[in-house]
């Protein structure tokens, strides 16, 4: 990707995202469209390192018992910690009480209305400050969380690790460029909802995505390679699903160029999943349609047995799904397609060579 994204593309992204939000976003949460900074702050603290489904009942309980920041500030530590029980990461609860008392005792019960002042609150970082500023006060500060990283890395095809210093600066700058200055709260909620419901981590709904016309990763067929994380590359157990696409005598072959295992070696189309997927003809067909717009002209020839490779610091578990295509779809046209003879001359990792030898794919 060229990180100098054009103003036209930025405008297209923001317009299409808000259009999707108005027409298709049905995600309901009790704090959506909330303007009370106390409730916005509380929801964001709860959702730090916690899924919405898990955090929602805690939010409801705390709001019912402590409807204002003044009420929470007067609460006994033991009572609040009991309400928090089961949510984990108890430093969040300690910070919650410290900030509530700071706002109550030093600020007359009123949350700061400026982004820089919000950052001074205990446990409030750039993301939470941006959320409060935009949702409660309509200030143009972009939130940048996992959903935002994922959406932007795919739309603009950014191959820079999101958790690197360079990546954090790049994504923060790009997010700020894209935010709707008139409707920052609506925009921030929209991009987070879009990442949670459409541009999902392992199985995004690419074929029905309202932004697929401008998504560079969709165009290039690299959706499942993004986003890139340095920490992810160091995980001890990783699950790889390889799609072995064949068209006539050609195979889709990709060279690994990122600073990860097997750098500069070759592989088939990779889907790295955070959890095990039990593949069958139905969900493979659904995946082909949703992510690659392939609805016909294909045959699922084989799903391999599980293959495992133990590296020094990582265990790789994998399966290979062999698919024959009548034609090369546009979503995969940016990849290299090699004949069997050419593919036999490039270097593959041991895991792939084990598969190639066992199943005689290139023989």
ABEGO torsion letter per residue (X at the ends): XBABBBAAAAAAAAAAAAAAAAAABABBBAABGBABAAAAAAAAAAABGBBAAAAAAAAAAAAAABABAAAAAABBAAAAAAAABGAEGAAAAAAAAAAAAAAAAAAGGBBBABAAAAAABBGBBAAAAAAAAAAAAGBBBBBBBAAAAAAAAAAAGBABBAABAAAAAAAAAAAAAABBAABAAAAAAAAAAAAAAABBAABBBAAABAAAAABAAAAAGAAAAOBBBAAAAABABBBBBBBBBBBEABBBBBBBABBBBGBGBBBBBBBBBABBBBBBAAAAAAAAAAAAGBABGBBBABBBBBBBBBBAABBBBBBBBBBBBABBBAAAAABBBBBAAAAAABBBBAAAAAAAAAAGAAX
